[in-house]
């Protein structure tokens, strides 16, 4: 989840401005409170079209003058600070999360991620052995994604001024010349593909916090999806939108796309794959899995004629083996996500307003 | 101060490996303890030539295949997490520091900084009015440097898990084809230029902490130096090394260069410009100003024949008006910085070993 998603404040989806004096935990949730903070506070400082695009990464174009011609190079750049608690959870840790989170945000622009930077804020007294585990995990995740960490920075703060370690990663990737993927490109008639089961990451972190009250065996899905994106791009030039449903879950991601593209999205709820253990945990805790974070999934909005070919290509890659079509883009209501329930009724799937799960990523 | 400066561990300047179980404040000082942590802990995870170069930014080369020819594009990428305490200090704040720190690290590769990302970790309860001040400060510093913030991220952690706000900035800049500036390029006979007075930033932050015990009127020098670098590059192709003497001060920076280039550096101490108020504060506190952080200065190592032209060009720019030649590169002792004192004696200016001033940037 990234890049301040400013465009969600557009005419189609205005966020009522709320006046807050202090930063609240909900400001970090990825929901309406986050959007409010961004619109009211960050927006005036960084008002430029790159950030305003509201995608998972900023897209820049460098022009290199040559003899007779100018070479244009499109790069995607994305940043994410990781503050997950606890640092180690079933299926991963903050190190794996920090690599995959940024690799995936860069890949969501159709870019091939190439290089990452890593900035560490360490708390005095943090065990070096834990730091070593986290760094080893970053090493393996970087190899899995095929990227290099080319610049780093380490700061130390006093005990009680952090929570073990926070890790910022910033990534850069090259966008092929013929690729134009943005949150604003969804068109009525497009189909919505989800790459696999949802809500595992959020529930795995809750379990690691001891908040489930039982051991579920659920593990985080944290993984790089850039190779999956490459496989999709190899079979279609009609991929309009890609986004990873992280903080705020699938529901928030779909709402962002609906707002950016000024379209509606109709989801067939029974088509969304959810593991039974995850569903049981959500029911016990009173959570809607549509709002729970994922860290190794993507949503793709694709022209209907290419959807089957893309789906077939996705299913050949481990990260996409459970890919399914979950819905379609509709003309109206603009900026709204609707869910066709198992009973055949239709409900509005809204963007959450306050705190969902703090420090999930 | 950046990019983990791994090369300082080379054959010329081995750091004795120390075994620590826990992160210490001194691990963030920029001195020997920092180098130890990087060598022992970070090095095994991120062992690649980009990071190993040990410069202020990672330098990558992108190749764009064209018709008949391949265009090569050199980019400098640098990351820095800012944890300065307090957030506001005479002459600046964490926002101005976060922009200038990364702009300057990118500029130290001879690159023109173009784009920055910004990642915020906010503490629950932090005053929105303070956040607004910091963002306004970032806005003005970005305009001063001529860069755009193109991607952002905001996370919130519980009260007591941060210290108001921490800001990571990552910057990208374009290196002109004919520029080759690295910490390893210093050659015996080169001259050492310093762009102005030293130690203001560190003392200004100490003053803001109430640690001076008096009000000195000293303000931080925090400013972007990229326009200064452009002016220098316009008059010389013989700039071998550029570096900003931040965390660890001028002494640490010169030691890093001496180690990377496997040369000695002789400094004429009386030629180093220091404001009298700064000198008085350092004497009272028992600090050597050579080890105190700067945030708007640079050190340049330049071939002797170009030094005068570069110096003249620097003095026309406000950020370089007090630029002076402070010493020269010598063949031996390799990896050592020597200071010719005002009494005519020579002392070794070593890299500091432990904590100097925590959370200065």
Interface residues (C-beta under 8 A of the other chain):
Chain A: X1 X2 X3 X4 X20 X21 X22 X23 X24 X25 X26 X27 X28 X34 X37 X38 X41 X42 X44 X45 X46 X48 X50 X51 X57 X58 X60 X62 X64 X66 X69 X71 X73 X75 X77 X78 X79 X80 X81 X82 X83 X114 X115 X117 X118 X119 X120 X121 X122 X123 X124 X125 X126 X127 X128 X129 X131 X132 X135 X136 X138 X139 X142 X148 X149 X150 X151 X152 X153 X154 X155 X156 X157 X158 X160 X161 X162 X163 X166 X168 X170 X172 X174 X358 X359 X361
Chain B: X1 X2 X3 X4 X20 X21 X22 X23 X24 X25 X26 X27 X28 X34 X37 X38 X41 X42 X44 X45 X46 X48 X50 X51 X57 X58 X60 X62 X64 X66 X69 X71 X73 X77 X78 X79 X80 X81 X82 X83 X114 X115 X117 X118 X119 X120 X121 X122 X123 X124 X125 X126 X127 X128 X129 X131 X132 X135 X136 X138 X139 X142 X148 X149 X150 X151 X152 X153 X154 X155 X156 X157 X158 X160 X161 X162 X163 X166 X168 X170 X172 X174 X358 X359 X361
